[in-house]
C-alpha cells in the first residue's frame, strides 16, 4: 500500500508542479502584454495630436492639443519605466527581469530618436 500511496503523491506533486509552471508562464505573458501596451501608447499622442510627426515634441510652440500631446507622451514613457520598477519593488518580478524591460525600453527610445532624426532630414 505504501508504494501506491507514494506513486499517487508523486503524481500529485507533478501535477502541482505543472500547474505552477502554467501559472508562471501565463503571468509572464500578462506582464509582457502590459509593458507592450505601454509601448503602443507612447507614440499615440504623436499620431493623434501631432499629425504623425515628432517635430512638435522638441518645439517650443504650445497650444492646448500640443501641450496635451507632450504631456501624454511623457506620461506614457514614464509609465513604461515605472511598471517594471513597481513590480520589482513589490517582489513580483526579479531584478534581471526589470533590467530586461529597461533594456527593451532603451532600444525603443533609440529607435524613436533615430526615426525623429531621419524625419528631420529632407533626403528621405
C-alpha positions as CSV (number, residue, x, y, z in Angstrom):
1,X,0.0,0.0,0.0
2,X,2.9,2.4,0.6
3,X,4.0,2.1,-3.0
4,X,0.6,3.0,-4.3
5,X,0.4,6.0,-1.9
6,X,3.9,7.2,-2.8
7,X,3.1,6.9,-6.6
8,X,-0.1,8.9,-6.1
9,X,1.7,11.6,-4.1
10,X,4.4,11.8,-6.8
11,X,1.7,12.2,-9.4
12,X,0.0,14.9,-7.3
13,X,3.4,16.7,-6.9
14,X,4.0,16.5,-10.7
15,X,0.5,17.9,-11.3
16,X,1.1,20.7,-8.8
17,X,4.5,21.5,-10.4
18,X,2.9,21.6,-13.9
19,X,0.1,23.9,-12.6
20,X,2.8,26.2,-11.1
21,X,4.7,26.3,-14.4
22,X,1.5,27.1,-16.3
23,X,0.7,29.9,-13.8
24,X,4.2,31.3,-14.1
25,X,4.0,31.2,-17.9
26,X,0.6,33.0,-18.0
27,X,1.8,35.6,-15.6
28,X,4.9,36.3,-17.7
29,X,2.8,36.7,-20.8
30,X,0.5,39.0,-18.9
31,X,3.4,41.2,-17.8
32,X,4.8,41.3,-21.3
33,X,1.4,42.4,-22.6
34,X,1.1,45.2,-20.0
35,X,4.6,46.5,-20.9
36,X,3.9,46.1,-24.6
37,X,0.7,48.0,-24.1
38,X,2.7,50.9,-22.8
39,X,5.0,50.7,-25.9
40,X,1.9,51.0,-28.1
41,X,0.6,54.0,-26.1
42,X,3.9,56.0,-26.3
43,X,3.6,57.1,-29.9
44,X,-0.2,57.6,-29.9
45,X,-0.2,61.3,-28.9
46,X,2.2,61.9,-31.9
47,X,-0.3,60.2,-34.2
48,X,-3.4,61.9,-32.9
49,X,-2.3,65.4,-31.9
50,X,0.9,65.9,-33.8
51,X,-0.2,64.8,-37.2
52,X,2.1,61.7,-37.2
53,X,5.2,63.9,-36.8
54,X,7.6,64.1,-33.8
55,X,8.6,67.7,-34.6
56,X,6.2,69.2,-32.0
57,X,8.0,67.4,-29.2
58,X,11.1,69.5,-29.5
59,X,9.4,72.7,-30.4
60,X,8.6,75.5,-28.0
61,X,5.2,76.2,-29.6
62,X,2.3,75.5,-27.4
63,X,-1.4,75.3,-27.5
64,X,-4.0,73.0,-25.9
65,X,-3.6,70.0,-28.1
66,X,0.2,70.3,-28.4
67,X,0.7,70.5,-24.7
68,X,-1.7,67.6,-24.2
69,X,0.3,65.5,-26.6
70,X,3.6,66.4,-24.9
71,X,2.1,65.5,-21.5
72,X,0.6,62.2,-22.7
73,X,3.9,61.2,-24.4
74,X,5.9,61.9,-21.3
75,X,3.4,60.1,-19.0
76,X,3.3,57.0,-21.2
77,X,7.1,57.0,-21.4
78,X,7.4,57.3,-17.7
79,X,4.8,54.5,-17.2
80,X,6.9,52.2,-19.4
81,X,9.7,52.7,-16.8
82,X,7.5,52.7,-13.8
83,X,5.7,49.5,-14.3
84,X,8.7,47.2,-14.1
85,X,10.2,49.2,-11.2
86,X,6.9,49.0,-9.3
87,X,6.6,45.3,-10.0
88,X,10.2,44.7,-8.8
89,X,9.6,46.8,-5.7
90,X,6.5,44.7,-4.9
91,X,8.6,41.5,-5.4
92,X,6.5,40.2,-8.3
93,X,9.5,40.2,-10.7
94,X,13.2,39.7,-10.2
95,X,15.9,42.3,-10.8
96,X,17.0,40.7,-14.0
97,X,13.5,40.9,-15.5
98,X,13.4,44.6,-14.6
99,X,16.7,45.2,-16.3
100,X,15.5,43.3,-19.4
101,X,12.5,45.6,-19.5
102,X,14.7,48.7,-19.1
103,X,16.9,47.5,-21.9
104,X,13.9,46.9,-24.2
105,X,12.7,50.4,-23.3
106,X,16.1,51.9,-24.1
107,X,16.1,50.1,-27.5
108,X,12.6,51.6,-28.2
109,X,13.8,55.1,-27.2
110,X,16.8,54.8,-29.5
111,X,14.5,53.7,-32.3
112,X,12.2,56.6,-31.8
113,X,15.1,59.0,-31.7
114,X,16.6,57.6,-34.9
115,X,13.2,57.9,-36.5
116,X,12.9,61.5,-35.4
117,X,16.4,62.2,-36.7
118,X,15.6,60.6,-40.0
119,X,12.4,62.6,-40.4
120,X,14.3,65.8,-39.8
121,X,16.4,65.2,-42.9
122,X,14.7,66.1,-46.2
123,X,16.5,63.4,-48.2
124,X,14.1,60.7,-47.1
